Structure formats: structure tokens, C-alpha cells
Amino acid sequence: MYTVIVFKADKRKKTGEREVLYKDYDTDNKSMLEHTVKHTWLSSAGFRYEIHQTMVKRTNMMGGGEYEERFDTPNYCSPSSESYWSM
């Protein structure tokens, strides 16, 4: 499973771009997904994209066991960080 994030150049934003699409795709073929996104969201039109593996393996800080969580989980919500356990 992969997550695609598409950005468009936008001078009205501080970062210089705005998020246009944030979508999960249930596929194992990253190259085909990248080909599709590349030809759908053209860089010549001001688009930029990122493809992330949706689930990543992390290690629990307290127990030491491995688990899976989304790549975009905030640090304070992740059992792999000290800030999660200090609350």
C-alpha cells in the first residue's frame, strides 16, 4: 500500500506550494503507480508529487517490540518516541 501526496506551486502560501491530493492506493507495484502519477500530474504544469510506503515498521521504545504504523503519524502519538511515553 502506498500514499501519494501531490503539491501545486502556489505563491500565496509561505512554503510556495499547496497540497492538492493526499490519497492511499492499495497496490504493490510502485513503478506503475509512479508512472500513472507522473503522467497525470505533470511537472510542467507546476505539480510535484511524493510517494510513500503507507505502513512503516518501528520499534516500541518501552517494550522493544516491533510494530507497524502510518508514515505520517506525529511523533507525540508514536510509541517509538520519548514524547509519547512522557505524557
MARBA-3410 file (N, C-alpha, C, O; in Angstrom, 1 decimal):
87
0.8,-1.2,0.0,0.0,0.0,0.0,0.9,1.2,0.0,1.9,1.3,0.7 ~ 0.6,2.2,-0.8,1.3,3.4,-1.0,0.4,4.6,-0.8,-0.8,4.6,-1.1 ~ 1.0,5.7,-0.4,0.3,7.0,-0.2,0.9,8.0,-1.2,2.1,8.2,-1.2 ~ 0.1,8.7,-1.9,0.6,9.7,-2.9,0.1,11.1,-2.4,-1.0,11.3,-2.0 ~ 1.1,12.0,-2.3,0.8,13.4,-2.0,1.2,14.2,-3.2,2.4,14.2,-3.6
0.3,15.0,-3.7,0.6,15.9,-4.8,0.5,17.4,-4.4,-0.4,17.8,-3.7 ~ 1.5,18.1,-4.8,1.6,19.6,-4.5,1.6,20.4,-5.7,2.0,19.9,-6.8 ~ 1.0,21.6,-5.6,1.0,22.5,-6.8,1.7,23.8,-6.4,1.5,24.3,-5.2 ~ 2.5,24.4,-7.2,3.2,25.6,-7.0,2.1,26.7,-6.7,1.2,26.9,-7.5 ~ 2.3,27.4,-5.6,1.3,28.5,-5.3,2.1,29.6,-4.5,2.5,29.3,-3.3
2.2,30.7,-5.0,3.0,31.8,-4.4,2.2,32.4,-3.2,2.8,33.2,-2.5 ~ 1.0,32.1,-3.1,0.2,32.7,-2.0,0.5,32.0,-0.6,0.2,32.5,0.4 ~ 1.1,30.9,-0.7,1.5,30.1,0.5,2.9,30.4,0.9,3.8,30.7,0.1 ~ 3.2,30.3,2.2,4.6,30.5,2.7,5.6,29.5,2.1,6.7,29.9,1.8 ~ 5.1,28.3,2.0,6.0,27.2,1.5,6.2,27.3,0.0,7.1,26.7,-0.5
5.4,28.1,-0.7,5.5,28.2,-2.1,4.7,27.1,-2.9,4.8,27.1,-4.1 ~ 4.0,26.3,-2.2,3.2,25.2,-2.8,2.0,24.9,-1.9,2.1,25.1,-0.6 ~ 1.0,24.3,-2.5,-0.2,23.8,-1.7,-0.5,22.4,-2.0,-0.2,21.9,-3.1 ~ -1.0,21.7,-1.0,-1.4,20.3,-1.2,-2.7,20.1,-2.0,-3.7,20.8,-1.7 ~ -2.6,19.3,-3.1,-3.7,19.1,-4.0,-4.4,17.8,-3.7,-5.6,17.7,-3.8
-3.6,16.8,-3.5,-4.1,15.4,-3.3,-3.3,14.7,-2.2,-2.1,14.8,-2.1 ~ -4.1,13.9,-1.4,-3.5,13.0,-0.4,-4.3,11.8,-0.4,-5.4,11.7,0.2 ~ -3.8,10.7,-1.1,-4.6,9.5,-1.3,-3.8,8.3,-1.1,-2.6,8.2,-1.5 ~ -4.5,7.2,-0.5,-3.9,5.9,-0.4,-4.3,5.0,-1.6,-5.4,5.1,-2.0 ~ -3.3,4.3,-2.1,-3.5,3.3,-3.1,-3.2,1.9,-2.7,-2.1,1.7,-2.1
-4.0,1.0,-2.9,-3.8,-0.4,-2.4,-3.2,-1.2,-3.6,-3.8,-1.9,-4.3 ~ -1.9,-1.0,-3.8,-1.1,-1.7,-4.8,0.3,-2.0,-4.3,0.8,-1.4,-3.4 ~ 0.9,-3.0,-4.9,2.2,-3.4,-4.6,3.2,-2.9,-5.7,4.4,-3.0,-5.5 ~ 2.7,-2.5,-6.8,3.5,-2.1,-7.9,3.8,-0.6,-7.9,3.1,0.2,-8.4 ~ 4.9,-0.2,-7.2,5.3,1.2,-7.1,5.6,1.8,-8.4,5.3,3.0,-8.6
6.3,1.1,-9.3,6.7,1.7,-10.6,5.5,2.1,-11.4,5.5,3.1,-12.1 ~ 4.5,1.2,-11.4,3.3,1.5,-12.2,2.5,2.7,-11.6,2.0,3.6,-12.4 ~ 2.5,2.8,-10.3,1.8,3.9,-9.6,2.6,5.2,-9.9,2.0,6.2,-10.2 ~ 3.9,5.1,-9.9,4.7,6.3,-10.2,4.5,6.8,-11.6,4.5,8.0,-11.9 ~ 4.5,5.8,-12.5,4.2,6.1,-14.0,2.9,6.8,-14.1,2.8,7.8,-14.9
1.8,6.3,-13.5,0.5,6.9,-13.6,0.5,8.3,-13.0,-0.1,9.2,-13.6 ~ 1.0,8.5,-11.8,1.0,9.8,-11.2,1.9,10.8,-12.0,1.5,12.0,-12.2 ~ 3.0,10.4,-12.5,3.9,11.2,-13.3,3.2,11.8,-14.5,3.4,12.9,-14.9 ~ 2.4,10.9,-15.2,1.7,11.4,-16.4,0.3,12.0,-16.1,-0.3,12.6,-17.0 ~ -0.2,11.9,-14.9,-1.4,12.6,-14.6,-1.2,14.0,-14.0,-1.8,14.9,-14.4
-0.2,14.1,-13.2,0.2,15.4,-12.5,1.5,15.9,-13.1,2.6,15.5,-12.6 ~ 1.4,16.6,-14.2,2.6,17.0,-14.9,3.5,18.1,-14.2,2.9,19.1,-13.7 ~ 4.8,17.9,-14.2,5.6,18.8,-13.5,5.7,20.1,-14.3,5.9,21.2,-13.8 ~ 5.5,20.1,-15.6,5.5,21.3,-16.4,4.3,22.2,-16.1,4.3,23.4,-16.4 ~ 3.2,21.6,-15.5,2.1,22.4,-15.1,2.2,22.9,-13.6,1.3,23.5,-13.1
3.4,22.6,-13.0,3.6,23.1,-11.6,3.3,22.1,-10.5,3.3,22.5,-9.4 ~ 3.2,20.9,-10.9,2.9,19.9,-9.9,4.1,19.1,-9.4,5.1,19.0,-10.2 ~ 4.1,18.7,-8.2,5.2,17.9,-7.6,4.5,16.8,-6.8,3.5,17.1,-6.1 ~ 5.1,15.6,-6.8,4.4,14.5,-6.0,5.5,13.8,-5.2,6.7,13.8,-5.5 ~ 4.9,13.1,-4.1,5.7,12.3,-3.3,5.0,11.0,-3.1,3.7,11.0,-3.0
5.7,9.9,-3.2,5.1,8.5,-3.0,5.7,7.9,-1.8,7.0,7.8,-1.7 ~ 4.9,7.6,-0.8,5.4,7.0,0.5,4.8,5.6,0.7,3.7,5.4,0.3 ~ 5.6,4.7,1.3,5.0,3.4,1.7,4.1,3.8,2.9,4.6,4.4,3.9 ~ 2.9,3.4,2.9,1.9,3.8,3.9,2.3,3.3,5.3,2.2,4.1,6.3 ~ 2.6,2.1,5.4,2.9,1.5,6.8,4.4,1.3,6.9,5.0,0.7,6.0
5.0,1.7,8.0,6.4,1.5,8.2,6.6,0.8,9.6,5.8,0.9,10.4 ~ 7.7,0.0,9.7,8.0,-0.7,10.9,8.8,0.2,11.8,9.7,0.9,11.5 ~ 8.3,0.2,13.1,9.0,1.0,14.1,9.2,0.1,15.3,8.6,-1.0,15.4 ~ 10.1,0.5,16.3,10.3,-0.3,17.5,9.8,0.5,18.7,10.0,1.7,18.8 ~ 9.0,-0.2,19.5,8.4,0.4,20.7,9.6,0.7,21.6,10.4,-0.1,21.9
9.6,2.0,22.1,10.6,2.4,23.0,10.7,1.7,24.3,11.8,1.5,24.8 ~ 9.5,1.4,24.9,9.5,0.8,26.2,9.6,-0.7,26.2,10.4,-1.3,26.9 ~ 8.9,-1.3,25.3,8.9,-2.8,25.2,10.0,-3.4,24.3,10.4,-4.5,24.5 ~ 10.4,-2.6,23.3,11.4,-3.1,22.4,10.8,-3.9,21.2,11.5,-4.4,20.3 ~ 9.5,-4.1,21.2,8.9,-4.9,20.2,8.6,-4.1,18.9,8.5,-2.9,19.0
8.6,-4.8,17.8,8.4,-4.1,16.5,6.9,-4.0,16.2,6.1,-4.9,16.6 ~ 6.4,-2.9,15.6,5.0,-2.8,15.2,5.0,-1.9,13.9,6.0,-1.3,13.6 ~ 3.8,-1.9,13.3,3.7,-1.1,12.1,2.8,0.1,12.4,1.8,0.0,13.1 ~ 3.1,1.3,11.8,2.3,2.5,11.9,2.4,3.3,10.6,3.3,3.0,9.9 ~ 1.4,4.2,10.4,1.5,5.0,9.2,2.7,5.9,9.2,3.2,6.3,10.3
3.2,6.2,8.0,4.4,7.0,7.9,4.2,8.4,8.4,5.2,9.1,8.8 ~ 3.0,8.9,8.4,2.7,10.3,8.8,2.2,10.4,10.2,1.6,11.5,10.6 ~ 2.4,9.4,11.1,2.0,9.5,12.5,2.9,10.6,13.2,4.1,10.5,13.1 ~ 2.2,11.5,13.9,3.0,12.5,14.6,3.9,11.9,15.7,3.5,10.8,16.2 ~ 5.0,12.5,15.9,6.0,11.9,16.9,5.3,11.7,18.3,5.6,10.7,18.9
4.5,12.7,18.7,3.9,12.5,20.0,2.8,11.5,20.1,2.4,11.1,21.2 ~ 2.4,10.9,19.0,1.4,9.8,19.0,2.1,8.5,18.7,1.4,7.4,18.7 ~ 3.4,8.4,18.6,4.1,7.2,18.3,4.8,6.6,19.5,5.5,7.2,20.1 ~ 4.5,5.3,19.8,5.1,4.6,20.9,6.6,4.5,20.7,7.3,4.0,21.6 ~ 7.2,4.8,19.5,8.6,4.7,19.3,9.3,6.0,19.8,10.5,6.1,19.6
8.6,7.0,20.3,9.2,8.2,20.7,9.1,8.5,22.2,8.2,8.0,22.9 ~ 10.1,9.2,22.7,10.1,9.5,24.1,8.9,10.4,24.5,8.4,10.3,25.7 ~ 8.5,11.3,23.7,7.4,12.3,24.0,6.1,11.5,24.2,5.2,12.0,24.9 ~ 5.9,10.4,23.5,4.7,9.6,23.7,4.6,9.1,25.1,3.5,9.1,25.7 ~ 5.7,8.6,25.7,5.7,8.0,27.0,5.9,9.0,28.1,5.7,8.6,29.3
6.2,10.2,27.8,6.4,11.2,28.9,5.1,12.0,29.3,5.1,12.8,30.1 ~ 4.0,11.7,28.6,2.8,12.4,28.9,2.0,11.8,30.0,1.0,12.3,30.4
END
